[in-house]
């Protein structure tokens, strides 16, 4: 479990403190490429709600 935590901290480190204040981010998806190749995690943005 500690190894997994260390991996996720490495992958999410650059964005870990920015995401909570970003109002348009719905999810962060950690892909295999993010873990193995150092690619950026995928950010899924929230769609704007239509006003009635």
CHARMM internal coordinates of N, CA and C (Angstrom, degrees):
IC EDIT
DIST 1 N 1 CA 1.4487
DIST 1 CA 1 C 1.5308
ANGL 1 N 1 CA 1 C 110.50
DIST 1 C 2 N 1.3096
ANGL 1 CA 1 C 2 N 117.17
DIHE 1 N 1 CA 1 C 2 N -35.04
DIST 2 N 2 CA 1.4719
ANGL 1 C 2 N 2 CA 119.23
DIHE 1 CA 1 C 2 N 2 CA 179.31
DIST 2 CA 2 C 1.5181
ANGL 2 N 2 CA 2 C 111.33
DIHE 1 C 2 N 2 CA 2 C -67.25
DIST 2 C 3 N 1.3297
ANGL 2 CA 2 C 3 N 115.53
DIHE 2 N 2 CA 2 C 3 N -35.74
DIST 3 N 3 CA 1.4593
ANGL 2 C 3 N 3 CA 119.72
DIHE 2 CA 2 C 3 N 3 CA 178.19
DIST 3 CA 3 C 1.5136
ANGL 3 N 3 CA 3 C 111.80
DIHE 2 C 3 N 3 CA 3 C -63.90
DIST 3 C 4 N 1.3374
ANGL 3 CA 3 C 4 N 116.09
DIHE 3 N 3 CA 3 C 4 N -42.30
DIST 4 N 4 CA 1.4603
ANGL 3 C 4 N 4 CA 120.99
DIHE 3 CA 3 C 4 N 4 CA 177.85
DIST 4 CA 4 C 1.5219
ANGL 4 N 4 CA 4 C 110.62
DIHE 3 C 4 N 4 CA 4 C -63.78
DIST 4 C 5 N 1.3221
ANGL 4 CA 4 C 5 N 116.02
DIHE 4 N 4 CA 4 C 5 N -41.70
DIST 5 N 5 CA 1.4665
ANGL 4 C 5 N 5 CA 119.78
DIHE 4 CA 4 C 5 N 5 CA 178.72
DIST 5 CA 5 C 1.5297
ANGL 5 N 5 CA 5 C 110.56
DIHE 4 C 5 N 5 CA 5 C -61.67
DIST 5 C 6 N 1.3066
ANGL 5 CA 5 C 6 N 117.43
DIHE 5 N 5 CA 5 C 6 N -43.21
DIST 6 N 6 CA 1.4626
ANGL 5 C 6 N 6 CA 121.25
DIHE 5 CA 5 C 6 N 6 CA 179.86
DIST 6 CA 6 C 1.5248
ANGL 6 N 6 CA 6 C 111.05
DIHE 5 C 6 N 6 CA 6 C -63.18
DIST 6 C 7 N 1.3326
ANGL 6 CA 6 C 7 N 116.55
DIHE 6 N 6 CA 6 C 7 N -40.59
DIST 7 N 7 CA 1.4661
ANGL 6 C 7 N 7 CA 120.34
DIHE 6 CA 6 C 7 N 7 CA 178.72
DIST 7 CA 7 C 1.5223
ANGL 7 N 7 CA 7 C 110.18
DIHE 6 C 7 N 7 CA 7 C -63.30
DIST 7 C 8 N 1.3319
ANGL 7 CA 7 C 8 N 116.87
DIHE 7 N 7 CA 7 C 8 N -47.35
DIST 8 N 8 CA 1.4688
ANGL 7 C 8 N 8 CA 120.12
DIHE 7 CA 7 C 8 N 8 CA -179.21
DIST 8 CA 8 C 1.5210
ANGL 8 N 8 CA 8 C 111.81
DIHE 7 C 8 N 8 CA 8 C -65.06
DIST 8 C 9 N 1.3217
ANGL 8 CA 8 C 9 N 117.84
DIHE 8 N 8 CA 8 C 9 N -36.52
DIST 9 N 9 CA 1.4634
ANGL 8 C 9 N 9 CA 119.86
DIHE 8 CA 8 C 9 N 9 CA 176.84
DIST 9 CA 9 C 1.5258
ANGL 9 N 9 CA 9 C 110.88
DIHE 8 C 9 N 9 CA 9 C -64.07
DIST 9 C 10 N 1.3267
ANGL 9 CA 9 C 10 N 117.18
DIHE 9 N 9 CA 9 C 10 N -38.30
DIST 10 N 10 CA 1.4637
ANGL 9 C 10 N 10 CA 120.30
DIHE 9 CA 9 C 10 N 10 CA 177.68
DIST 10 CA 10 C 1.5254
ANGL 10 N 10 CA 10 C 111.35
DIHE 9 C 10 N 10 CA 10 C -65.98
DIST 10 C 11 N 1.3312
ANGL 10 CA 10 C 11 N 116.06
DIHE 10 N 10 CA 10 C 11 N -42.46
DIST 11 N 11 CA 1.4658
ANGL 10 C 11 N 11 CA 120.74
DIHE 10 CA 10 C 11 N 11 CA -177.79
DIST 11 CA 11 C 1.5268
ANGL 11 N 11 CA 11 C 111.02
DIHE 10 C 11 N 11 CA 11 C -70.94
DIST 11 C 12 N 1.3306
ANGL 11 CA 11 C 12 N 116.36
DIHE 11 N 11 CA 11 C 12 N -43.21
DIST 12 N 12 CA 1.4646
ANGL 11 C 12 N 12 CA 120.58
DIHE 11 CA 11 C 12 N 12 CA -174.50
DIST 12 CA 12 C 1.5256
ANGL 12 N 12 CA 12 C 113.56
DIHE 11 C 12 N 12 CA 12 C -91.08
DIST 12 C 13 N 1.3120
ANGL 12 CA 12 C 13 N 117.34
DIHE 12 N 12 CA 12 C 13 N -9.12
DIST 13 N 13 CA 1.4577
ANGL 12 C 13 N 13 CA 121.41
DIHE 12 CA 12 C 13 N 13 CA -176.48
DIST 13 CA 13 C 1.5172
ANGL 13 N 13 CA 13 C 115.24
DIHE 12 C 13 N 13 CA 13 C -48.07
DIST 13 C 14 N 1.3269
ANGL 13 CA 13 C 14 N 118.52
DIHE 13 N 13 CA 13 C 14 N -51.14
DIST 14 N 14 CA 1.4692
ANGL 13 C 14 N 14 CA 119.39
DIHE 13 CA 13 C 14 N 14 CA -177.16
DIST 14 CA 14 C 1.5321
ANGL 14 N 14 CA 14 C 114.32
DIHE 13 C 14 N 14 CA 14 C -63.15
DIST 14 C 15 N 1.3321
ANGL 14 CA 14 C 15 N 117.97
DIHE 14 N 14 CA 14 C 15 N -26.90
DIST 15 N 15 CA 1.4712
ANGL 14 C 15 N 15 CA 118.88
DIHE 14 CA 14 C 15 N 15 CA -176.05
DIST 15 CA 15 C 1.5242
ANGL 15 N 15 CA 15 C 113.35
DIHE 14 C 15 N 15 CA 15 C -113.74
DIST 15 C 16 N 1.3123
ANGL 15 CA 15 C 16 N 117.11
DIHE 15 N 15 CA 15 C 16 N -3.40
DIST 16 N 16 CA 1.4616
ANGL 15 C 16 N 16 CA 122.04
DIHE 15 CA 15 C 16 N 16 CA -172.96
DIST 16 CA 16 C 1.5302
ANGL 16 N 16 CA 16 C 113.60
DIHE 15 C 16 N 16 CA 16 C -56.14
DIST 16 C 17 N 1.2990
ANGL 16 CA 16 C 17 N 118.04
DIHE 16 N 16 CA 16 C 17 N -36.78
DIST 17 N 17 CA 1.4569
ANGL 16 C 17 N 17 CA 120.58
DIHE 16 CA 16 C 17 N 17 CA -176.18
DIST 17 CA 17 C 1.5252
ANGL 17 N 17 CA 17 C 112.72
DIHE 16 C 17 N 17 CA 17 C -95.76
DIST 17 C 18 N 1.3266
ANGL 17 CA 17 C 18 N 117.12
DIHE 17 N 17 CA 17 C 18 N -10.64
DIST 18 N 18 CA 1.4626
ANGL 17 C 18 N 18 CA 120.83
DIHE 17 CA 17 C 18 N 18 CA 179.10
DIST 18 CA 18 C 1.5226
ANGL 18 N 18 CA 18 C 112.28
DIHE 17 C 18 N 18 CA 18 C -89.18
DIST 18 C 19 N 1.3095
ANGL 18 CA 18 C 19 N 118.04
DIHE 18 N 18 CA 18 C 19 N -33.20
DIST 19 N 19 CA 1.4661
ANGL 18 C 19 N 19 CA 122.85
DIHE 18 CA 18 C 19 N 19 CA -174.54
DIST 19 CA 19 C 1.5279
ANGL 19 N 19 CA 19 C 113.25
DIHE 18 C 19 N 19 CA 19 C -61.26
DIST 19 C 20 N 1.3283
ANGL 19 CA 19 C 20 N 120.69
DIHE 19 N 19 CA 19 C 20 N -44.24
DIST 20 N 20 CA 1.4704
ANGL 19 C 20 N 20 CA 118.76
DIHE 19 CA 19 C 20 N 20 CA -178.08
DIST 20 CA 20 C 1.5292
ANGL 20 N 20 CA 20 C 114.10
DIHE 19 C 20 N 20 CA 20 C -58.50
DIST 20 C 21 N 1.3137
ANGL 20 CA 20 C 21 N 117.96
DIHE 20 N 20 CA 20 C 21 N -30.29
DIST 21 N 21 CA 1.4643
ANGL 20 C 21 N 21 CA 120.12
DIHE 20 CA 20 C 21 N 21 CA -179.56
DIST 21 CA 21 C 1.5295
ANGL 21 N 21 CA 21 C 112.54
DIHE 20 C 21 N 21 CA 21 C -90.52
DIST 21 C 22 N 1.3204
ANGL 21 CA 21 C 22 N 117.37
DIHE 21 N 21 CA 21 C 22 N -7.94
DIST 22 N 22 CA 1.4660
ANGL 21 C 22 N 22 CA 120.96
DIHE 21 CA 21 C 22 N 22 CA 178.01
DIST 22 CA 22 C 1.5247
ANGL 22 N 22 CA 22 C 108.56
DIHE 21 C 22 N 22 CA 22 C -84.77
DIST 22 C 23 N 1.2968
ANGL 22 CA 22 C 23 N 116.72
DIHE 22 N 22 CA 22 C 23 N 111.55
DIST 23 N 23 CA 1.4586
ANGL 22 C 23 N 23 CA 121.31
DIHE 22 CA 22 C 23 N 23 CA -174.49
DIST 23 CA 23 C 1.5283
ANGL 23 N 23 CA 23 C 113.40
DIHE 22 C 23 N 23 CA 23 C -76.12
DIST 23 C 24 N 1.3256
ANGL 23 CA 23 C 24 N 117.73
DIHE 23 N 23 CA 23 C 24 N -17.23
DIST 24 N 24 CA 1.4609
ANGL 23 C 24 N 24 CA 119.94
DIHE 23 CA 23 C 24 N 24 CA -175.60
DIST 24 CA 24 C 1.5286
ANGL 24 N 24 CA 24 C 113.98
DIHE 23 C 24 N 24 CA 24 C -98.75
DIST 24 C 25 N 1.3226
ANGL 24 CA 24 C 25 N 118.69
DIHE 24 N 24 CA 24 C 25 N 4.27
DIST 25 N 25 CA 1.4602
ANGL 24 C 25 N 25 CA 121.33
DIHE 24 CA 24 C 25 N 25 CA 179.67
DIST 25 CA 25 C 1.5245
ANGL 25 N 25 CA 25 C 108.88
DIHE 24 C 25 N 25 CA 25 C -95.30
DIST 25 C 26 N 1.3360
ANGL 25 CA 25 C 26 N 115.74
DIHE 25 N 25 CA 25 C 26 N 122.72
DIST 26 N 26 CA 1.4599
ANGL 25 C 26 N 26 CA 121.56
DIHE 25 CA 25 C 26 N 26 CA -179.16
DIST 26 CA 26 C 1.5251
ANGL 26 N 26 CA 26 C 111.17
DIHE 25 C 26 N 26 CA 26 C -93.88
DIST 26 C 27 N 1.3499
ANGL 26 CA 26 C 27 N 116.77
DIHE 26 N 26 CA 26 C 27 N -42.83
DIST 27 N 27 CA 1.4663
ANGL 26 C 27 N 27 CA 122.16
DIHE 26 CA 26 C 27 N 27 CA -177.63
DIST 27 CA 27 C 1.5201
ANGL 27 N 27 CA 27 C 110.11
DIHE 26 C 27 N 27 CA 27 C -144.62
DIST 27 C 28 N 1.3151
ANGL 27 CA 27 C 28 N 114.67
DIHE 27 N 27 CA 27 C 28 N 157.31
DIST 28 N 28 CA 1.4617
ANGL 27 C 28 N 28 CA 122.26
DIHE 27 CA 27 C 28 N 28 CA 169.50
DIST 28 CA 28 C 1.5259
ANGL 28 N 28 CA 28 C 105.85
DIHE 27 C 28 N 28 CA 28 C -122.29
DIST 28 C 29 N 1.3220
ANGL 28 CA 28 C 29 N 116.06
DIHE 28 N 28 CA 28 C 29 N 120.60
DIST 29 N 29 CA 1.4619
ANGL 28 C 29 N 29 CA 121.00
DIHE 28 CA 28 C 29 N 29 CA -178.46
DIST 29 CA 29 C 1.5255
ANGL 29 N 29 CA 29 C 108.59
DIHE 28 C 29 N 29 CA 29 C -106.84
DIST 29 C 30 N 1.3239
ANGL 29 CA 29 C 30 N 115.08
DIHE 29 N 29 CA 29 C 30 N 122.13
DIST 30 N 30 CA 1.4594
ANGL 29 C 30 N 30 CA 121.04
DIHE 29 CA 29 C 30 N 30 CA 178.30
DIST 30 CA 30 C 1.5247
ANGL 30 N 30 CA 30 C 107.20
DIHE 29 C 30 N 30 CA 30 C -94.28
DIST 30 C 31 N 1.3165
ANGL 30 CA 30 C 31 N 115.76
DIHE 30 N 30 CA 30 C 31 N 110.99
DIST 31 N 31 CA 1.4608
ANGL 30 C 31 N 31 CA 121.41
DIHE 30 CA 30 C 31 N 31 CA -178.25
DIST 31 CA 31 C 1.5261
ANGL 31 N 31 CA 31 C 110.75
DIHE 30 C 31 N 31 CA 31 C -91.91
DIST 31 C 32 N 1.2991
ANGL 31 CA 31 C 32 N 114.92
DIHE 31 N 31 CA 31 C 32 N 169.66
DIST 32 N 32 CA 1.4647
ANGL 31 C 32 N 32 CA 120.44
DIHE 31 CA 31 C 32 N 32 CA 176.18
DIST 32 CA 32 C 1.5283
ANGL 32 N 32 CA 32 C 110.16
DIHE 31 C 32 N 32 CA 32 C -59.49
DIST 32 C 33 N 1.3347
ANGL 32 CA 32 C 33 N 115.75
DIHE 32 N 32 CA 32 C 33 N -40.33
DIST 33 N 33 CA 1.4693
ANGL 32 C 33 N 33 CA 120.04
DIHE 32 CA 32 C 33 N 33 CA 179.84
DIST 33 CA 33 C 1.5278
ANGL 33 N 33 CA 33 C 111.03
DIHE 32 C 33 N 33 CA 33 C -62.96
DIST 33 C 34 N 1.3205
ANGL 33 CA 33 C 34 N 116.89
DIHE 33 N 33 CA 33 C 34 N -35.31
DIST 34 N 34 CA 1.4642
ANGL 33 C 34 N 34 CA 120.26
DIHE 33 CA 33 C 34 N 34 CA 178.93
DIST 34 CA 34 C 1.5253
ANGL 34 N 34 CA 34 C 110.70
DIHE 33 C 34 N 34 CA 34 C -64.98
DIST 34 C 35 N 1.3093
ANGL 34 CA 34 C 35 N 116.55
DIHE 34 N 34 CA 34 C 35 N -38.19
DIST 35 N 35 CA 1.4608
ANGL 34 C 35 N 35 CA 120.80
DIHE 34 CA 34 C 35 N 35 CA -178.61
DIST 35 CA 35 C 1.5210
ANGL 35 N 35 CA 35 C 111.40
DIHE 34 C 35 N 35 CA 35 C -78.63
DIST 35 C 36 N 1.3247
ANGL 35 CA 35 C 36 N 117.19
DIHE 35 N 35 CA 35 C 36 N -47.89
DIST 36 N 36 CA 1.4611
ANGL 35 C 36 N 36 CA 120.60
DIHE 35 CA 35 C 36 N 36 CA -172.82
DIST 36 CA 36 C 1.5223
ANGL 36 N 36 CA 36 C 114.13
DIHE 35 C 36 N 36 CA 36 C -84.66
DIST 36 C 37 N 1.3293
ANGL 36 CA 36 C 37 N 117.25
DIHE 36 N 36 CA 36 C 37 N -35.39
DIST 37 N 37 CA 1.4615
ANGL 36 C 37 N 37 CA 120.36
DIHE 36 CA 36 C 37 N 37 CA -173.05
DIST 37 CA 37 C 1.5219
ANGL 37 N 37 CA 37 C 114.06
DIHE 36 C 37 N 37 CA 37 C -109.46
DIST 37 C 38 N 1.3268
ANGL 37 CA 37 C 38 N 117.48
DIHE 37 N 37 CA 37 C 38 N -4.21
DIST 38 N 38 CA 1.4552
ANGL 37 C 38 N 38 CA 120.33
DIHE 37 CA 37 C 38 N 38 CA -179.86
DIST 38 CA 38 C 1.5167
ANGL 38 N 38 CA 38 C 113.80
DIHE 37 C 38 N 38 CA 38 C 79.71
DIST 38 C 39 N 1.3354
ANGL 38 CA 38 C 39 N 117.09
DIHE 38 N 38 CA 38 C 39 N 15.62
DIST 39 N 39 CA 1.4718
ANGL 38 C 39 N 39 CA 120.17
DIHE 38 CA 38 C 39 N 39 CA 177.07
DIST 39 CA 39 C 1.5270
ANGL 39 N 39 CA 39 C 109.05
DIHE 38 C 39 N 39 CA 39 C -68.38
DIST 39 C 40 N 1.3097
ANGL 39 CA 39 C 40 N 115.93
DIHE 39 N 39 CA 39 C 40 N 158.85
DIST 40 N 40 CA 1.4662
ANGL 39 C 40 N 40 CA 120.47
DIHE 39 CA 39 C 40 N 40 CA 179.04
DIST 40 CA 40 C 1.5264
ANGL 40 N 40 CA 40 C 109.92
DIHE 39 C 40 N 40 CA 40 C -71.81
DIST 40 C 41 N 1.3318
ANGL 40 CA 40 C 41 N 117.54
DIHE 40 N 40 CA 40 C 41 N 144.39
DIST 41 N 41 CA 1.4650
ANGL 40 C 41 N 41 CA 119.79
DIHE 40 CA 40 C 41 N 41 CA 174.32
DIST 41 CA 41 C 1.5281
ANGL 41 N 41 CA 41 C 110.02
DIHE 40 C 41 N 41 CA 41 C -62.12
DIST 41 C 42 N 1.3168
ANGL 41 CA 41 C 42 N 116.27
DIHE 41 N 41 CA 41 C 42 N 154.84
DIST 42 N 42 CA 1.4572
ANGL 41 C 42 N 42 CA 121.54
DIHE 41 CA 41 C 42 N 42 CA 179.75
DIST 42 CA 42 C 1.5189
ANGL 42 N 42 CA 42 C 109.67
DIHE 41 C 42 N 42 CA 42 C -84.61
DIST 42 C 43 N 1.3231
ANGL 42 CA 42 C 43 N 116.78
DIHE 42 N 42 CA 42 C 43 N 127.38
DIST 43 N 43 CA 1.4603
ANGL 42 C 43 N 43 CA 121.47
DIHE 42 CA 42 C 43 N 43 CA 177.40
DIST 43 CA 43 C 1.5167
ANGL 43 N 43 CA 43 C 108.51
DIHE 42 C 43 N 43 CA 43 C -99.67
DIST 43 C 44 N 1.3187
ANGL 43 CA 43 C 44 N 116.59
DIHE 43 N 43 CA 43 C 44 N 126.76
DIST 44 N 44 CA 1.4608
ANGL 43 C 44 N 44 CA 121.82
DIHE 43 CA 43 C 44 N 44 CA 176.19
DIST 44 CA 44 C 1.5161
ANGL 44 N 44 CA 44 C 106.44
DIHE 43 C 44 N 44 CA 44 C -101.14
DIST 44 C 45 N 1.3258
ANGL 44 CA 44 C 45 N 115.31
DIHE 44 N 44 CA 44 C 45 N 117.64
DIST 45 N 45 CA 1.4570
ANGL 44 C 45 N 45 CA 120.19
DIHE 44 CA 44 C 45 N 45 CA -176.32
DIST 45 CA 45 C 1.5171
ANGL 45 N 45 CA 45 C 111.21
DIHE 44 C 45 N 45 CA 45 C -87.92
DIST 45 C 46 N 1.3065
ANGL 45 CA 45 C 46 N 114.82
DIHE 45 N 45 CA 45 C 46 N 146.40
DIST 46 N 46 CA 1.4568
ANGL 45 C 46 N 46 CA 122.07
DIHE 45 CA 45 C 46 N 46 CA 177.60
DIST 46 CA 46 C 1.5147
ANGL 46 N 46 CA 46 C 108.46
DIHE 45 C 46 N 46 CA 46 C -74.79
DIST 46 C 47 N 1.3177
ANGL 46 CA 46 C 47 N 116.96
DIHE 46 N 46 CA 46 C 47 N 136.98
DIST 47 N 47 CA 1.4581
ANGL 46 C 47 N 47 CA 119.91
DIHE 46 CA 46 C 47 N 47 CA 177.81
DIST 47 CA 47 C 1.5180
ANGL 47 N 47 CA 47 C 108.98
DIHE 46 C 47 N 47 CA 47 C -80.55
DIST 47 C 48 N 1.3085
ANGL 47 CA 47 C 48 N 115.57
DIHE 47 N 47 CA 47 C 48 N 142.06
DIST 48 N 48 CA 1.4619
ANGL 47 C 48 N 48 CA 120.60
DIHE 47 CA 47 C 48 N 48 CA 179.39
DIST 48 CA 48 C 1.5198
ANGL 48 N 48 CA 48 C 109.59
DIHE 47 C 48 N 48 CA 48 C -66.46
DIST 48 C 49 N 1.3071
ANGL 48 CA 48 C 49 N 115.24
DIHE 48 N 48 CA 48 C 49 N 135.98
DIST 49 N 49 CA 1.4641
ANGL 48 C 49 N 49 CA 119.62
DIHE 48 CA 48 C 49 N 49 CA 178.32
DIST 49 CA 49 C 1.5143
ANGL 49 N 49 CA 49 C 109.16
DIHE 48 C 49 N 49 CA 49 C -82.10
DIST 49 C 50 N 1.3157
ANGL 49 CA 49 C 50 N 115.18
DIHE 49 N 49 CA 49 C 50 N 141.72
DIST 50 N 50 CA 1.4602
ANGL 49 C 50 N 50 CA 120.05
DIHE 49 CA 49 C 50 N 50 CA 179.17
DIST 50 CA 50 C 1.5215
ANGL 50 N 50 CA 50 C 109.43
DIHE 49 C 50 N 50 CA 50 C -82.62
DIST 50 C 51 N 1.3075
ANGL 50 CA 50 C 51 N 116.36
DIHE 50 N 50 CA 50 C 51 N 135.18
DIST 51 N 51 CA 1.4613
ANGL 50 C 51 N 51 CA 121.08
DIHE 50 CA 50 C 51 N 51 CA 177.21
DIST 51 CA 51 C 1.5173
ANGL 51 N 51 CA 51 C 109.10
DIHE 50 C 51 N 51 CA 51 C -81.20
DIST 51 C 52 N 1.3234
ANGL 51 CA 51 C 52 N 116.24
DIHE 51 N 51 CA 51 C 52 N 144.27
DIST 52 N 52 CA 1.4740
ANGL 51 C 52 N 52 CA 120.00
DIHE 51 CA 51 C 52 N 52 CA 179.74
DIST 52 CA 52 C 1.5039
ANGL 52 N 52 CA 52 C 110.82
DIHE 51 C 52 N 52 CA 52 C -85.71
END
COOR INIT
IC SEED 1 N 1 CA 1 C
IC BUILD
